Amino acid sequence: MSQFQSALDTSIPGLKRLIQTHLKFSLARDASTATKRDWWLATCKAAQSVVVERMIATQAVHHNSNAKRVYYLSLEFLMGRLFSNTIYSAGIMENMVHALEELGLDFEELRSEEYDMGLGNGGLGRLAACFLDSLATLDLPAIGYGIHYQYGLFKQEFRNGYQVELPDAWMRDGTPWEIVRPEHATEIKVYGYVENVFDDRGNYVSRWNGWKKLLGIPYDIPIPGYGTNTVNYLRLWESRAAEDFDFEAFNRGGYDEAVREKNHSETISKVLYPNDKTESGKELRLLQQYFFVACSLKDIIRRFRKTNEDWSEFPEKVAIQLNDTHPAVAIVEMMRLLLDEYSMSWGPAWELVTKTFAYTNHTLLPEALEKWSVGLFQKVLPRHLQIIFEINKLFLDEVEARWPGDTTKKQILSLIEEGPTQMVRMAHLSVVGSHSVNGVAALHTELLKKELFPEFDALYPGKFNNKTNGITPRRWLLACNPRLSDLITSKIGHGWERNLDKLRELEAFADNEEFKSAFMHVKHANKVDLARIIKESCDVSVDPSALFDVQIKRLHEYKRQHLNLLHILALYRRLLQDPSLDITPRVFVFAAKAAPGYDLAKCIIKAINSVGKVINNDKRINDRLKVVFLPNYRVSLAQRIVPAADLSEQISTAGKEASGTGNMKLALNGALTIGTLDGANVEIREEVGDDNIFIFGMTVEEVNALWARGYNPQDYYNADEELRAVVDWVGSNYFTPDEPHGVLSMLRDNLYYSDPFLCLPDFRSYSDAQKRVDAAFRDKDKWAKMAILNTARVGKFSSDRTIMEYAKEIWKLDQKPF
Ligand SMILES: *Cc1c(COP(=O)(O)O)cnc(C)c1O
């Protein structure tokens, strides 16, 4: 089948030569003086050659067959490191390890030279990265579009237990993976005003005038599939001033003035906004969204028109997926292009647009639903605002036809929220302008239809659908856990890497003593590795035979790291009050970044660090509890923690976590979940079975009922002596003796007075579930079986499965192997 022939020699001597050639000719370095970083760079370049050759072949296949492509638009791509991934996908892992050995280099050491590509906040950005991996692996023609941020998500340090943010200059020393494409630089327009004028055929039309030009420069990152020839790419736009200099100003002697414009333009791609879930009102953020969307659409249309004449073919050749509402202005920009630049009339233009776009909703949190003030839109994108009002007018006609005379329905559904300041509702725009709206887990999609958008669901039957999230098994098992990967392959052979359901064959070994022992030996070895990292970065010694209880994710109230902390305090207190109490020794591992302006989240970090410091140094409890907070949570750190976890904390308030993907990574690597019936936890339970997961807490229905009858945290506080004690304890200055009184009172007050995410009502049920965990971990045999069954039964959560569902049900996209 494969017509592809490589011109490269990827034997061990061939790779050695390739690395040496790059060291010399790409880096201008001599082997005798080369640093580890030089060797790393040369190795990247060698691997990249293999990939680039296939990328050129792939693009020719897609072009020549005029294939339909999907364009994945996302403001975030949390890629992590690309070294192992590239080498695995190039199919040269084994030879590369040997070639490096012969050059006196260690693969693992080289791999840690790489700075994470952290162009995302958390789950949403990581999902985009996993999707790119699956799209290429499944031979689906796809291009990712995003922003080439100069600074990714901030670097986190702790000083005296407080989070400190530092800039993430991820490409300061260059990065070997990207290819700049100045030939595809793109000009776009912003600001200005709209005039109504007669065009050359006597039509009265709207014209956008007085705009400023911006330039987008594309940087391409090749995305190789695993075990296939397909190499897609991720195209990231960097903003530049359209003219280097304002010569007029310069000639007037104003150098400052002359470069100011340039600096302003270049600010657009300067830095990723560090807020997960909320970001609103910022002009620069709207400019970022429009900038990358406008550049991407121009690029998409240019590519379409190279091989197609007829606009009506557009939806047959182009599918555009919006990752949340961040790129939703693309719907309006596409309308503008068709109307104003290609002189199409409204009806056909709107039909093309709605057939092309599809939207993924990621959250039900009301504060996370994007809105832009009409005033800001008017200033930055005046013509787009006009088009939005036109879309809304026609849409409200539809609403009137469906529910005649019902003004409440119109108010609820309108793209414009009326109030003291009129706002554009980007989610409504996305629903109206797309043919598909999907949630990211079964429960989330149900709630999307029943609670968030019931009227839209009634108006557009069949538009809403579910695509449960997934993770790529290449990064989240093969690359991050080589010990477990090797053990699995030794039992069931290869094939699971591209067909994760094959892991079900491991069920046959779940009662096999030898396999159980080998499985837990792998876990132990991974825990020894993590213990070393903990020692290095937290200066805490932990026992690898203790239960590693892990909560790693963005710091957010709804994720309830503070519920975890209350349980830690309860355990600690029980030990102090009964020193002979027999509990399973545990290491609590946290890793999380808090948004810089999110005070309560930062207070929770400080609280965990302060409590940890006291507990870790309390001789009375004989090292039975340890609490560590690893700094600077990011993809490469997750890859070290996930393989070493025994217990996965997925304890969000029911109804708040859309899906979660951390839950999937941890279960795949043999951690048992303690979790609420929220997000994809529900489906994880269905897969692994009730006996192999620890479910606790209120259901969505119970949460709703509690709010309906009125919630008062003090009812729970007063009724539970232990709960009352730990809530007050954390707010006292017991854990922060050297600091001003009340540094943690904010957390205590939050729990006592409002507790918006219901930690108190779920505390007892959580504590009881933790007792079941404690007991289960003592029975080593039983635990091993449960862990194995987790790994064996979560094949569903491969992002390959997710992407095949998108391809078949939303994009109507064919695989193009070659
Ligand atoms: C997977 C991942 C996330 C998402 O974790 P959740 O537990 O699903 O919130 C966030 N950040 C990083 C670095 C990840 O790898």
The ligand as an SDF file (V2000), in Angstrom:
LIG
                    3D

 15 15  0  0  0  0  0  0  0  0999 V2000
   -4.0370   16.5890   31.6510 C   0  0  0  0  0  0  0  0  0  0  0  0
   -3.5660   17.8900   32.1120 C   0  0  0  0  0  0  0  0  0  0  0  0
   -4.4730   18.8120   32.6410 C   0  0  0  0  0  0  0  0  0  0  0  0
   -5.9560   18.5080   32.8240 C   0  0  0  0  0  0  0  0  0  0  0  0
   -6.1380   17.8680   34.0670 O   0  0  0  0  0  0  0  0  0  0  0  0
   -7.5950   17.7030   34.7180 P   0  0  0  0  0  0  0  0  0  0  0  0
   -7.3520   16.8400   35.9040 O   0  0  0  0  0  0  0  0  0  0  0  0
   -8.4360   16.9920   33.6900 O   0  0  0  0  0  0  0  0  0  0  0  0
   -8.0850   19.0360   35.0460 O   0  0  0  0  0  0  0  0  0  0  0  0
   -3.9950   20.0360   33.0650 C   0  0  0  0  0  0  0  0  0  0  0  0
   -2.6880   20.3430   32.9710 N   0  0  0  0  0  0  0  0  0  0  0  0
   -1.7870   19.4720   32.4850 C   0  0  0  0  0  0  0  0  0  0  0  0
   -0.3540   19.8570   32.4310 C   0  0  0  0  0  0  0  0  0  0  0  0
   -2.1900   18.2180   32.0400 C   0  0  0  0  0  0  0  0  0  0  0  0
   -1.2820   17.3740   31.5440 O   0  0  0  0  0  0  0  0  0  0  0  0
  1  2  1  0
  2  3  1  0
  2 14  2  0
  3  4  1  0
  3 10  2  0
  4  5  1  0
  5  6  1  0
  6  7  2  0
  6  8  1  0
  6  9  1  0
 10 11  1  0
 11 12  2  0
 12 13  1  0
 12 14  1  0
 14 15  1  0
M  END
$$$$
